[in-house]
Amino acid sequence: MYTAADLRKGLKITIDNEPYIITHFDFAKPGKGQALYRTKMKNMMTGTTLERTYRSGETFEPAHLEDRKMQYLYKEDDHYCFMDNTTFEQVHVSEDAMGDAKNYLIDNLPVDVLLFREKAIGVEVPNFVNLRVTETLPWVKGDTSGSDSKPATVETGYVLRVPPFIEEGELIVIDTRTGEYSTRVKG
């Protein structure tokens, strides 16, 4: 159990049987009375924000979260299917819980699936993924328009800006933290 004195940014707690992460924390000690702990929290399942003020002495249940190494298998309707690498158990994650991670999923991609009480609530992809460019405008030699990038669509359907020398069929590295082009895959 956590007490109000344990509250800090990044702490994960359970409120009303749902996991929350503290995104902002402020401590105030008025001249008289108990200390006040003002928090802003984000629901890790729905993404909604909550502001609450607590007094010293209040207790909180830790959010029992588990990270499991899994690999992406396929998409079915609005759910994504992942397989646990050790038990071969399959887990389905809703499209809402996927966030931007869905832009980088290719078959057999290793990921970390975040579970709360055995229910998948989020997916973390590697920091860098290799994806093939499926559509982009050709580069015209001598183009001096001054544009240093052009739009490109990769095999997952994600659209990003790439340098003008990138062509269809090339394998590129994308930084999943920013969603931007990183480099070409050599070879």
C-alpha positions as CSV (number, residue, x, y, z in Angstrom):
1,M,0.0,0.0,0.0
2,Y,1.1,3.5,-0.8
3,T,0.4,6.5,1.4
4,A,-0.2,10.1,0.2
5,A,3.5,10.8,1.1
6,D,4.6,8.2,-1.5
7,L,2.8,10.0,-4.4
8,R,5.1,11.3,-7.1
9,K,5.1,11.7,-10.9
10,G,5.2,8.4,-12.7
11,L,3.7,6.3,-9.9
12,K,1.1,3.8,-10.9
13,I,-1.9,3.3,-8.6
14,T,-5.3,1.7,-8.7
15,I,-8.4,3.9,-8.3
16,D,-11.9,2.4,-8.6
17,N,-10.4,-0.9,-9.9
18,E,-8.6,0.9,-12.8
19,P,-4.9,1.7,-13.2
20,Y,-3.8,5.3,-13.2
21,I,-0.4,6.9,-13.7
22,I,0.4,10.2,-12.0
23,T,1.3,12.8,-14.6
24,H,1.6,15.9,-12.3
25,F,2.2,16.2,-8.6
26,D,2.2,19.1,-6.2
27,F,2.7,19.2,-2.4
28,A,1.2,22.0,-0.3
29,K,1.5,22.5,3.5
30,P,-0.8,25.3,4.7
31,G,0.0,27.1,7.9
32,K,-2.7,25.1,9.8
33,G,-4.0,21.7,9.2
34,Q,-2.9,18.7,7.2
35,A,-0.6,18.6,4.2
36,L,-2.3,18.5,0.8
37,Y,-1.2,16.4,-2.2
38,R,-2.6,17.7,-5.5
39,T,-2.4,15.2,-8.4
40,K,-3.2,14.9,-12.1
41,M,-3.6,11.3,-13.2
42,K,-4.2,9.5,-16.5
43,N,-6.3,6.4,-16.7
44,M,-4.1,3.8,-18.4
45,M,-7.1,2.0,-19.9
46,T,-9.2,4.8,-21.3
47,G,-6.7,7.7,-21.4
48,T,-9.0,10.1,-19.5
49,T,-7.4,12.6,-17.1
50,L,-8.4,13.0,-13.4
51,E,-7.5,15.7,-10.9
52,R,-7.7,14.9,-7.2
53,T,-6.4,16.4,-4.0
54,Y,-5.5,14.0,-1.1
55,R,-4.7,14.6,2.6
56,S,-1.7,13.0,4.4
57,G,-2.6,9.6,5.7
58,E,-4.7,8.4,2.8
59,T,-3.7,5.1,1.3
60,F,-3.6,3.7,-2.3
61,E,-3.4,0.3,-3.8
62,P,-0.5,-0.1,-6.2
63,A,-1.5,-0.9,-9.8
64,H,-0.3,-4.5,-10.4
65,L,1.0,-4.2,-13.9
66,E,2.9,-6.9,-15.8
67,D,5.0,-6.5,-18.9
68,R,5.2,-9.6,-21.1
69,K,7.4,-10.3,-24.1
70,M,5.1,-11.2,-27.0
71,Q,5.1,-11.1,-30.8
72,Y,2.5,-9.6,-33.2
73,L,0.5,-12.2,-35.1
74,Y,-2.4,-10.5,-37.0
75,K,-5.2,-8.0,-36.9
76,E,-8.9,-9.1,-36.8
77,D,-11.6,-6.5,-37.0
78,D,-10.7,-3.8,-34.4
79,H,-8.4,-6.1,-32.3
80,Y,-4.8,-7.1,-32.7
81,C,-3.6,-10.5,-31.7
82,F,-0.3,-11.2,-29.9
83,M,1.3,-14.4,-28.8
84,D,3.2,-14.9,-25.5
85,N,6.7,-16.1,-26.3
86,T,6.9,-18.6,-23.4
87,T,3.4,-19.9,-22.9
88,F,2.2,-19.5,-26.6
89,E,-1.0,-18.0,-25.1
90,Q,-2.7,-15.5,-27.4
91,V,-3.9,-12.1,-26.2
92,H,-6.1,-9.7,-28.0
93,V,-5.6,-5.9,-27.7
94,S,-8.3,-3.4,-28.8
95,E,-7.4,-0.7,-31.4
96,D,-8.0,2.0,-28.8
97,A,-5.4,0.5,-26.4
98,M,-2.8,0.3,-29.3
99,G,-2.3,4.0,-29.7
100,D,0.5,4.9,-32.3
101,A,2.0,1.4,-31.9
102,K,-0.4,0.1,-34.6
103,N,1.5,2.2,-37.2
104,Y,4.6,0.0,-36.9
105,L,3.2,-3.6,-36.5
106,I,4.5,-6.2,-39.0
107,D,4.2,-9.9,-38.7
108,N,6.3,-11.5,-35.8
109,L,7.4,-8.1,-34.5
110,P,8.6,-8.6,-30.9
111,V,6.7,-6.2,-28.5
112,D,6.1,-5.7,-24.8
113,V,2.4,-6.0,-23.9
114,L,1.3,-4.3,-20.7
115,L,-1.3,-6.3,-18.7
116,F,-3.5,-5.2,-15.8
117,R,-5.2,-8.1,-14.0
118,E,-4.5,-10.3,-17.0
119,K,-6.2,-7.8,-19.4
120,A,-4.0,-6.2,-22.1
121,I,-4.1,-2.4,-21.8
122,G,-1.2,-1.3,-23.9
123,V,1.6,-2.3,-26.3
124,E,5.2,-1.0,-26.5
125,V,7.0,-1.5,-29.8
126,P,10.8,-1.4,-30.2
127,N,12.3,2.1,-30.5
128,F,13.3,1.4,-34.1
129,V,11.5,-0.7,-36.8
130,N,12.4,-1.6,-40.4
131,L,9.5,-1.0,-42.8
132,R,9.3,-1.2,-46.6
133,V,8.2,1.8,-48.6
134,T,5.1,0.9,-50.7
135,E,4.3,4.2,-52.2
136,T,6.2,7.5,-52.8
137,L,6.7,10.0,-55.5
138,P,9.8,9.5,-57.7
139,W,12.8,11.7,-57.3
140,V,13.4,14.0,-60.3
141,K,17.1,14.7,-60.9
142,G,17.7,18.4,-60.9
143,D,14.7,19.2,-58.8
144,T,15.6,22.4,-57.1
145,S,12.3,23.2,-55.5
146,G,14.1,23.3,-52.1
147,S,11.9,20.6,-50.6
148,D,14.1,18.3,-48.4
149,S,11.4,15.7,-47.9
150,K,8.4,14.0,-49.5
151,P,5.5,11.8,-48.2
152,A,5.9,8.1,-48.3
153,T,3.5,5.2,-47.3
154,V,5.0,2.1,-45.7
155,E,3.7,-1.4,-45.6
156,T,1.6,-0.8,-42.6
157,G,-0.3,2.1,-44.2
158,Y,1.5,4.7,-42.1
159,V,2.5,7.9,-44.0
160,L,5.6,9.9,-43.0
161,R,8.1,12.3,-44.5
162,V,11.3,10.9,-46.1
163,P,14.3,12.3,-47.9
164,P,13.8,12.7,-51.7
165,F,16.2,9.9,-52.6
166,I,14.0,7.2,-51.0
167,E,12.3,5.1,-53.6
168,E,9.4,2.5,-53.6
169,G,10.5,-0.9,-52.3
170,E,13.3,0.4,-50.1
171,L,13.5,-0.7,-46.5
172,I,13.8,2.2,-44.1
173,V,14.3,2.6,-40.3
174,I,11.6,4.5,-38.4
175,D,12.0,5.9,-34.9
176,T,8.8,4.8,-33.2
177,R,9.1,7.3,-30.4
178,T,8.7,10.2,-32.9
179,G,7.2,8.5,-35.9
180,E,10.0,9.9,-38.1
181,Y,12.4,8.5,-40.7
182,S,15.7,7.6,-39.2
183,T,17.8,6.0,-42.0
184,R,17.9,3.6,-44.9
185,V,18.6,-0.1,-44.3
186,K,21.9,-0.9,-46.0
187,G,22.3,-4.1,-47.9
